[in-house]
Amino acid sequence: MRLVIAITGASGALYLQRFLHHLDGKGHELHLVMSSYAKQVIHQELGTLAIPLEVQQYQEKSMMAPFASGSALFDAMIIIPCSMGTVGRIASGTSETLILRAADVFLKERRKLILVVRETPWNLIQARNIVTVMEAGACVLPAMPSFYSNPKTLEEVADTVVFRLLDQLGIESPNACRWQES
Ligand SMILES: Cc1cc2nc3c(=O)[nH]c(=O)nc-3n(C[C@H](O)[C@H](O)[C@H](O)COP(=O)(O)O)c2cc1C
């Protein structure tokens, strides 16, 4: 799979860390962009993000990336975690950073865009922005962990969200807990 991964300044950098952990990087082409606030949150929550060597990284303030254009063929883009600020900027189509431009491109090209949003509670502006991006074709997959698998560690809690994301991408996750199956 040819995948764009963005991380923004919402709490939950662990979700991206676990996503990278579960993904077999060698089987996919991975392109990563971080917002400047994402770097602050990573520092606060993880110290550092372990990024596999094969992941290609890009600057947020440069459009010198293939996925800044609809001419490049990608399978999906995920923003994990996705701040409500980024949801609002996608909803208004500002397209002013590489993350926002790429999201704009994926929507206009009708490609898969998955936003792992995290904020609670929501105000009405945020709720309306969520509706706007869904109407434009985005999949909103809130970072809402589940507990019926009795997770014992923070990593296992985060995985309950990451496994649902892998499902949306059509990537097999043999370790996922499935109700009444495993
Ligand atoms: C430690 C920390 C945690 C944050 N958590 C959230 C959050 O969970 N959700 C959110 O929407 N914004 C959160 N923010 C605020 C965003 O970082 C801020 O709105 C920023 O402008 C988002 O910009 P970006 O989307 O370009 O990264 C947090 C900020 C910090 C410093």
The ligand as an SDF file (V2000), in Angstrom:
LIG
                    3D

 31 33  0  0  0  0  0  0  0  0999 V2000
    0.1970   18.4920   25.1580 C   0  0  0  0  0  0  0  0  0  0  0  0
   -0.8410   18.9800   24.1830 C   0  0  0  0  0  0  0  0  0  0  0  0
   -1.9680   18.2160   23.9620 C   0  0  0  0  0  0  0  0  0  0  0  0
   -2.9490   18.6280   23.0520 C   0  0  0  0  0  0  0  0  0  0  0  0
   -4.0260   17.8290   22.8520 N   0  0  0  0  0  0  0  0  0  0  0  0
   -4.9510   18.1680   21.9190 C   0  0  0  0  0  0  0  0  0  0  0  0
   -6.0120   17.2780   21.6100 C   0  0  0  0  0  0  0  0  0  0  0  0
   -6.1340   16.1950   22.1660 O   0  0  0  0  0  0  0  0  0  0  0  0
   -6.8610   17.6380   20.6180 N   0  0  0  0  0  0  0  0  0  0  0  0
   -6.7470   18.8170   19.9460 C   0  0  0  0  0  0  0  0  0  0  0  0
   -7.5590   19.0570   19.0520 O   0  0  0  0  0  0  0  0  0  0  0  0
   -5.7490   19.6940   20.2320 N   0  0  0  0  0  0  0  0  0  0  0  0
   -4.8380   19.3930   21.1860 C   0  0  0  0  0  0  0  0  0  0  0  0
   -3.7990   20.2520   21.4720 N   0  0  0  0  0  0  0  0  0  0  0  0
   -3.7730   21.5570   20.8280 C   0  0  0  0  0  0  0  0  0  0  0  0
   -3.1680   21.5280   19.4310 C   0  0  0  0  0  0  0  0  0  0  0  0
   -1.8080   21.1210   19.4820 O   0  0  0  0  0  0  0  0  0  0  0  0
   -3.2590   22.9300   18.8060 C   0  0  0  0  0  0  0  0  0  0  0  0
   -4.6270   23.2600   18.5990 O   0  0  0  0  0  0  0  0  0  0  0  0
   -2.5120   23.0780   17.5140 C   0  0  0  0  0  0  0  0  0  0  0  0
   -2.8060   24.3440   16.9480 O   0  0  0  0  0  0  0  0  0  0  0  0
   -2.8680   22.0100   16.5060 C   0  0  0  0  0  0  0  0  0  0  0  0
   -2.1610   22.2820   15.3110 O   0  0  0  0  0  0  0  0  0  0  0  0
   -1.8820   21.1550   14.2480 P   0  0  0  0  0  0  0  0  0  0  0  0
   -3.1940   20.5090   13.9550 O   0  0  0  0  0  0  0  0  0  0  0  0
   -1.3190   21.8880   13.0720 O   0  0  0  0  0  0  0  0  0  0  0  0
   -0.8860   20.2170   14.8240 O   0  0  0  0  0  0  0  0  0  0  0  0
   -2.8050   19.8670   22.3820 C   0  0  0  0  0  0  0  0  0  0  0  0
   -1.6580   20.6210   22.5890 C   0  0  0  0  0  0  0  0  0  0  0  0
   -0.6920   20.1930   23.4890 C   0  0  0  0  0  0  0  0  0  0  0  0
    0.5450   21.0400   23.6990 C   0  0  0  0  0  0  0  0  0  0  0  0
  1  2  1  0
  2  3  1  0
  2 30  2  0
  3  4  2  0
  4  5  1  0
  4 28  1  0
  5  6  2  0
  6  7  1  0
  6 13  1  0
  7  8  2  0
  7  9  1  0
  9 10  1  0
 10 11  2  0
 10 12  1  0
 12 13  2  0
 13 14  1  0
 14 15  1  0
 14 28  1  0
 15 16  1  0
 16 17  1  0
 16 18  1  0
 18 19  1  0
 18 20  1  0
 20 21  1  0
 20 22  1  0
 22 23  1  0
 23 24  1  0
 24 25  2  0
 24 26  1  0
 24 27  1  0
 28 29  2  0
 29 30  1  0
 30 31  1  0
M  END
$$$$
